[in-house]
Amino acid sequence: TVARHLGGDAALARLRERLRQRGLKLMLDFVPNHVALDHPWVASHPEFLVQGDDALLRDEPQNYKPVVSAHGDAVIAHGRDPYFPGWPDTYQLNYRHRGLRDAMIAELVRVAERCDGVRCDMAMLLLPDVFRRTWGELSVPVDGSTPVDEPFWPEAVTAVRRDRLDFVFMAEVYWGLEYELQQQGFDYTYDKRHYDRLHARDTDGVRNHLRAAMSFQRKSARFLENHDERRAADVFAPGMHQAAAILTFLVPGLRFFHDGQFAGRKVHVSMHLGRRPAEPVDVELHDFYERLVGCL
């Protein structure tokens, strides 16, 4: 829901109309794996969340937090992926709970009414095998309901596309799971492997990656930087940056440019900040991107 001080949903509708007049679409960020600490479900539907116990809270205080809900005291897990400690500003949703799945699909349908596509944050964390590997027995619903182990994304994509056949789904995805999510309905998946091989100067790896089936290539979201990665102008030296851009954006797929990339910004700023340092424009790099966009 759009904040009142930004004009509410009516202001967003006017913005989308102006975008349409210019041939542009609006994509929003959809974070399916976790919610904020102050989310209403923490109090009203704690069964939607992965819960631990006092022993886990004692042994892994970085991964759990005690809360008071409508159903009494509980220990709730922070959202995380299987390789890192929990994100302490989040709580983990339980995708083996039928009620949670229905509620998240309803939220996604509401989001789809306000935009033309979604970029789904860490989309692979919801895959049944990944989810069970991360949470194990903790993912068994605490209310005694039957655990659900069917893939979530095909169900969610189908629900949205009942009314919006042209709605675009893009997945942030790693660990070699891109093709699996493409098969589950995503139009585009992050192509981190291409970026990593360019970053590592792995010439053979880049060449072999671009030999993948064309159906896979066309659904790959190509990038040289995003809010998680270091700035491309900081990673790639002059000359090498331009070569990497040509190998990224003149191949099939979705071309994904990050704010400030054309200007050659080098300082990677945390997404938690609302400010960034002033940096001079790299005129040579800016002119290169102007020519590249002209080609595209």
N, C-alpha and C positions, 0 to 999 in steps of 0.2 A: 504494500500500500504506500503510495507516494506521500511523503510528509507534508503536513499542512503548510509549513513555512516555505515549501517549494511550489505551492500551488495546488497540491492534491492531484488526484487522478485526472481531473479536467485539464490541468496544465500539461500533463504527459500526453493526453489525447491530442492537444493542439500541437505539441512538438512532433508527434508522429505524423500528423497531417502535413506539416511543413517538410518533414523528411520525405514523405511520399511524393510531394510535388517536385522534389529534387532527385528522385530515383534512388533514394537511400532507404535502408531498413534498419531497425533497431534490434540489437541483440543484448539481452540482459544476462547477468551472472546468476546461475542457480546453484546453490550449495546444498546438495542432498544428504551429505554424510553426517552433519552435526548442526546444532543450533546454539544460539548465544545463552549465556548463563541466566539471563532474565526472561527466557522464552516462557510463554504461558503454560506450555505443556509440562514444564518441570513441576508445577503445582497441580495442574488439573489431570495430566495423563502421564505420570511417572512410568507407567508400564510401557510407554513408547520408547523409553530410554534403556540403554544397557546399564545394569546395576551390579555393583560388587557387594562387599561386606566389610565388616570392621577389620578383619585380618588383612584384606587387600589395601584398605585405607592406611593401615599401619605400615605395611611393607612397601607400598608404592604410593606415597602421598602425592607424587607428581602426576599420577594418572587418575585419581579419584577425589571426590569431594562430598562431604555430608550435606544433605539438604532436608528441608521440611516440606512435605507435600500434603495434599488433601487426604492421602492414604497413610500418613504417618511419616516417621523418619526413614530416610533411605541414603544409600551411598551410590552416587551416580558416577559413571565413567566419563572422563574427558574424551572428546573426539580425537582420533589418531589414526595413523596408518601402521602396519605391522612392524615397521623398521625404526620408528622414532617414538620418544615419549609423547604423552598426550598434549594437546593444545589447551592450555589452562583457561582460555577464554571461551571454551565450548563445552557442550555435552554431546555424547554419542547417541545417535538414533539407532534403534534396533530393527533392522530390516527382516528379521525373522518373525516379527509381530504383524499379523494381518491388519489390525487396526491402524498401526503406524503407516503401513503401505498405502492403505486407502486414503489416509489423511494427507500423505505426501503427494499422491496423485492429484487430489483435489487442489492442493496448493499449486502444483505445476500447471494445472488447467487454468487457475486464476492468473498466474504469471503470464501464461500464453495469451490471455486476453489483452495484455498490456504491451506486447512486443511481437516481433517477427521471428525470433529464435532465441535459444538459450545456449550459453556456454556452461557446461556442467562440470563443476569443480570436482577433481579427483574421482571421476566417474567410476573407475575400476574398483574402488573400495566397496561398492555395492554388489559386485559379482559374488554369487553364493560361496564359491570355494575360498575367495579372498576374505570374505566376511567371517566365515567359520574359522579360518586359520588365524585371523586376528583375535577373535573373541571366544572361541571354543564354547564351553558349557555356559559361560556368562550370557550367551546370546539366546538361551532358552527363555521364552517369555515368563516373567515372574508371576503373571496372573493365571498361569496354567493353561493358556490357550495353545493350540497346536502350532509348532514352529512351521514357518513357510520357507521352503528352500528353492522355489522356482525363481528364475532370473527376474529382476524388477524392471529393467529397462524396456523389454518388449511390451510389457503391460502398460507402462507409463507412456511410451511413444504412441501406442495404439489409441490410448484414451485421448491424447491431445489431438491426434490426427483424425479423429472422428469428425471434427468440425474445421480443422485447419490442415488440409493436405499439404500446403506449401510451407508449413512451419519447419524451421531449421534446427537440428540438434547437433551441437559440437561438443566433443568430450575431451576434457583434459585427462590424459591417460598415459601411463608409463608401463615398464616391466614387460614389454613385448605383447601387451594385451590389446593393441590397437585393432587388429583384424577381428578379434572376438566382439568388440563393441560395435564395429561396423556391421557385423552380422546381426547384432541385436537392435539395429535400427538407426544408428547414428549416421548422419550425413557426412560428418567430418570428425577426424580424430587428430589430436596433437601428434606431430611428427618429431618427437624429441630425439629419436635415433639419428635422424639426418643431422640435426643440430649438433649432437654429441660427436658424430664422426667428423664434421667440419671443424669443430672446436679442437679435436684431437689431431687434426691434419692427417686423417686416415683416408688417403686417396682411394685405395682399393675398396674400403668400406663404403665410401660415398658412391663409387661407381656401381658396386653390387646392390646397394640399397635402391638405386634408381632403375635397377633391372626388375624390380618387383612387378607383379601383374598390374596392368593399367587400371583395373577396377579398384585396386588398393591405392594407387597413386592419386587418382582423382578425388579420393575421400581423405587425403592427407592435408592437414593444416600446417603449412610451412612457415617457419619463423626464424629470425636471428636473435630475437630478444623478446621477453615478456616481463610481467611484473615480478616473476620469480627468478629470472636469470640475470646475470650481469649484463650491463649495457654492451651492445655489439661493438660500438666504437672503442670500448675498453678492452674487449676480448680479442678483436681482430685488428691487426696492424693495418695502416693505410696500404691500399693495393690488395692485400688479402681480404679486407672487408668487402671491397667491390666484387672480388671473385666469388666470395661466399654468397653474396647477395644474388649474383647471376645464377649460381647453382641452386639457390633456394627458390627464387621467385620467377624464373623462366622455365620451370618444369610444371607438369600438371598438378592440380590441387588448388586448395584455397590459400590465398596469400594473406598472411597475418602480419601487419605492421603495428609496432608499439609506439605510443605517444612519445615524441622526442627523438625517435630513431633517425628521422630525416635530418634533424639538426645536428646529429652527432653527439648527443649528450653522453657523458661518461660516468656520471655518479648514479649508482643504484640506490634508490630511496625506498625505505620500507613502506609497504602498503598501509601501515598503520599511521603514517604521517600525512598531514594535509598540506605540506609545504615541501619545497625542494630548493637547492641552491641555484642561483643564476649562473648559467654557463654560456659562453660565446658560441655562436653558430659556426660549425665547421663548413665553410662556404664550398669547398671542393666536394665534400661528401653530400651536401645539400643539392648541389648541381647534378651530381651523379644520380641521386634518387629521383630528381625531377625528370631526367632522361629515361630512367628505368620505368617510372610510372607511365611516361608517355608511350613506351613500348608496350606495356601491359594494356 
